[in-house]
Amino acid sequence: MVEQKLSVTLITGRTIDQGVGKELGKGSSEYFDSVAVCFLDPVDIKKLGLKNGANVQVTSPYGSVVVKVKKYTHGTMSGMVFMPCGLWANVICGTDTDSIGMPTFRGFTVEVEPAPDKPVLTLDELLKQEFGK
């Protein structure tokens, strides 16, 4: 049975591809392709009836963002979603620091759902949406 939404635990972190893209510039297509994504276990991708590279919407209590889904290939991690650090992940992480000076970047529940009719915004488009600039 295909699920419409999947509740999973968000984990964020850095990736090698992200580092390579950053060296080429945050406005580069390589950077965009490496951070405007989320990684799900193939089992969870199947639960949502998705194909690798499909658009998904990731929503938390702090916000919502559309990214491409990619199959996680370094083991199993059903029930979790990994997003590279960057503006796309920051949209859903929020700004509350719980008095420790650092926002929570991992370990909280988000919902992932198919978003075939919604675009993945570019860096400039996302900045304008989030900050009006």
ROBADREN-45293 format. One record per residue (C-alpha): residue number from 1; x, y, z. Coordinates in pm, 1 decimal, always signed. Each point is the difference from the previous one (the first is absolute). Layout:
! residues N
> NUM; X; Y; Z .
...
//
This chain:
! residues 133
> 1; +0.0; +0.0; +0.0 .
> 2; +131.5; +344.2; -96.9 .
> 3; +1.8; +255.4; +281.4 .
> 4; -79.0; +366.5; -61.3 .
> 5; +233.6; +127.2; +273.6 .
> 6; +279.6; -158.5; +193.9 .
> 7; +108.5; +114.2; +347.2 .
> 8; +376.4; -40.1; +35.1 .
> 9; +285.8; +131.2; +212.9 .
> 10; +209.1; +275.7; -159.0 .
> 11; +378.6; -20.9; +3.3 .
> 12; +213.2; +273.6; -160.5 .
> 13; +370.1; +1.6; -73.7 .
> 14; +267.9; +77.1; -253.6 .
> 15; +74.8; -206.2; -311.3 .
> 16; +299.2; -26.1; -231.5 .
> 17; -214.7; +95.1; -300.5 .
> 18; -114.9; +309.0; +186.8 .
> 19; +361.3; +98.0; +68.6 .
> 20; +89.6; -38.8; -367.0 .
> 21; -301.9; +206.8; -102.9 .
> 22; +83.6; +269.7; +254.2 .
> 23; +349.6; +35.1; -146.7 .
> 24; -165.1; +77.1; -334.2 .
> 25; -224.7; +258.6; +168.4 .
> 26; -333.5; -9.1; +178.2 .
> 27; -161.5; +126.0; -319.9 .
> 28; +129.9; -296.5; -201.5 .
> 29; -216.7; -281.4; -127.5 .
> 30; +233.9; -248.6; +170.1 .
> 31; -68.2; +158.8; +339.6 .
> 32; -375.3; +15.1; -66.7 .
> 33; -7.4; -367.0; -105.3 .
> 34; +190.4; -101.6; +314.2 .
> 35; -201.8; +187.4; +264.3 .
> 36; -354.6; +43.0; -133.6 .
> 37; -54.5; -370.1; +72.9 .
> 38; -94.0; -244.6; +268.7 .
> 39; +105.8; -361.4; +35.3 .
> 40; -249.9; -270.2; +94.9 .
> 41; +34.4; -371.7; +43.4 .
> 42; -121.6; -186.6; -311.6 .
> 43; -271.4; -163.6; +215.6 .
> 44; -137.6; +342.6; +93.9 .
> 45; +18.6; +123.1; -360.1 .
> 46; -206.7; -302.7; -100.1 .
> 47; -251.6; +68.7; +280.2 .
> 48; -61.4; +342.0; -153.5 .
> 49; -24.0; -143.5; -352.5 .
> 50; +289.9; +217.0; -118.8 .
> 51; +283.6; -39.8; -245.4 .
> 52; +353.8; +117.7; +63.3 .
> 53; +21.9; +371.2; -89.5 .
> 54; -367.6; +80.4; +59.9 .
> 55; -100.0; +323.1; +171.5 .
> 56; -106.3; -31.2; +362.1 .
> 57; -116.2; +250.1; +257.7 .
> 58; +167.0; -21.3; +340.7 .
> 59; -196.7; +169.2; +278.3 .
> 60; +85.0; +67.7; +363.6 .
> 61; -157.9; +218.4; +265.6 .
> 62; +234.8; +276.7; -122.6 .
> 63; -61.5; -3.1; -373.7 .
> 64; -28.8; -192.9; -322.9 .
> 65; +225.6; -43.2; -302.6 .
> 66; -9.3; -191.8; -328.8 .
> 67; +311.5; -200.7; -91.6 .
> 68; +95.5; -298.5; -216.1 .
> 69; -4.3; -340.1; +167.4 .
> 70; +297.0; -230.7; -41.2 .
> 71; +46.8; -358.0; +110.9 .
> 72; +231.9; -36.0; +296.8 .
> 73; +264.5; -251.0; -111.5 .
> 74; +230.7; -28.5; +303.5 .
> 75; -200.2; -254.4; +199.7 .
> 76; -352.8; +2.0; +135.8 .
> 77; -171.7; +286.6; +175.9 .
> 78; -372.6; -61.7; -21.2 .
> 79; -191.1; +259.2; +201.1 .
> 80; +261.8; +272.0; -50.5 .
> 81; +67.7; +268.4; -258.2 .
> 82; +343.4; +154.4; -57.1 .
> 83; +35.1; +351.2; -139.7 .
> 84; +330.6; +172.2; -72.2 .
> 85; +52.2; +321.2; +199.5 .
> 86; -99.0; +305.6; -198.0 .
> 87; -287.7; +240.4; -53.6 .
> 88; -245.3; -275.9; -98.7 .
> 89; +59.5; -183.7; +329.2 .
> 90; +9.7; +326.7; +196.0 .
> 91; -355.5; +80.0; -111.1 .
> 92; -130.9; -296.5; +197.5 .
> 93; +240.0; +13.5; +296.1 .
> 94; -122.6; +323.4; +153.8 .
> 95; +193.7; +251.3; +205.0 .
> 96; -78.2; -89.3; +362.2 .
> 97; +321.4; -78.9; +189.2 .
> 98; -151.2; -123.1; +329.1 .
> 99; +243.7; +236.6; +175.9 .
> 100; +310.2; -186.3; -123.2 .
> 101; +86.3; +230.2; -288.9 .
> 102; -47.2; -257.7; -275.0 .
> 103; -321.6; -96.7; -182.6 .
> 104; -109.0; -361.3; -11.8 .
> 105; +117.6; -146.8; -330.3 .
> 106; -89.9; -364.0; +61.3 .
> 107; -204.3; -244.2; +197.1 .
> 108; -351.0; +136.3; -45.3 .
> 109; -297.0; -123.8; -198.7 .
> 110; -84.0; +131.4; -345.4 .
> 111; -252.2; -110.1; -258.6 .
> 112; +100.2; -93.0; -354.5 .
> 113; -258.3; -12.5; -276.0 .
> 114; +0.9; -13.6; -378.8 .
> 115; -2.9; +343.5; -166.2 .
> 116; -9.9; -72.9; -374.1 .
> 117; -159.4; +336.0; -86.6 .
> 118; +224.5; +217.0; +219.5 .
> 119; +339.6; +128.6; -117.4 .
> 120; +327.0; -17.7; +189.6 .
> 121; +83.3; +367.0; +47.6 .
> 122; +342.6; +131.4; -95.4 .
> 123; +217.4; +164.6; +263.8 .
> 124; -112.1; +347.4; -111.4 .
> 125; -368.5; -100.1; -8.1 .
> 126; +20.1; -158.9; +344.8 .
> 127; +178.1; +303.6; +147.9 .
> 128; -270.7; +224.8; -142.5 .
> 129; -277.4; -225.2; +133.4 .
> 130; +150.0; -26.5; +347.9 .
> 131; +141.5; +349.2; +46.1 .
> 132; -163.6; +213.6; -268.2 .
> 133; +337.6; +86.2; -150.2 .
//
